[in-house]
Amino acid sequence: MGEIIRNYQLWKRQFLLDEGIVFPEAYRHEDEYFAFAALLSARKVAYLQEPLFIRRYREGSVMTSPIDAQGFYSYFDCYWRMA
């Protein structure tokens, strides 16, 4: 398996409050929606290439399970909300 690049962010709380950006409740892929909403609203962003932590993947989680109908719908709904 090749290198997986994930998008982990730190955001200023006041920025999120000012922009009204929150994680949708009861939403399977809420992090994708949150990340895109925040990135599209930000006036500037920075990128660090250095690893800051090691991610642990739990078997049976959303990240390690094959996509199913609910997962597909969640991705579609995420992109629909961003349109």
N, C-alpha and C positions, 0 to 999 in steps of 0.2 A: 504494500500500500504506500502511495506517495505521501508527501507532507500535506497535512491538512491545515489550512490557514483559517483560523476563526477570528471573529471580530469581537473583541472584548473592549469595553470602553469604561472610562470614568467621566462622569458628567457633573457639572456644578448644579447643585440642588436648585438654586435660584433660577438658573436657565430653564430647567424642566418645569418649574412652577410658572414662570413667565410665559412659556410657550404652551402650557397645558398638556405636556407630554407625560403620559402614564402607561403602565403596562395594562393591556386589556385583561379583564378578569375572565376566568374560565375559557381560556384561549390556548390552544395547544402550541402554537409557534409564536408566542407573544414577543419573544426576544427579537425576531426578525422585524416585526412591525415597529417595535420600540426603537431599534437601531436605525432603521431607515427614516422614521419620523424625526429623530433627533439629528441625524446627519444632514437631512435636507433643511432643517431649521437653523443649523449652526452657521455662524458667520465665519468661523475658522475652526480647523481641526489640526491635530498633530498626530504623527505616526511614530511609534517606537518599534524598532526591529528586535530589540533585546527581549528574551523571554523573562517574564515577571513571575510566572508560577507554572506549575505542572498540572495539567488537567487530568482528572481521573474519570474514566468512562465506566458507568455502571451497566452491567448486562441487563437487557430488558428495558432500558430507558428509551426515550424518544430518539436520541442520537444513535443508538445501536440497533434499533428495530427497523425492519423493512417498512417502507411506506405503505400505508393501507388507505382505504377510502376516507377515513376521518383525517388522516395526515394530509392527503391530497387536498381535501376541502379546506383545511386550515391554511395551507400554503396559498391556495387560490384566494381565500378570503383576505389573507394578509396583503397580497398584491392588489386586490380590489380596493381595500381601504386606503392604500397609498395612491391610487389613481386620482 
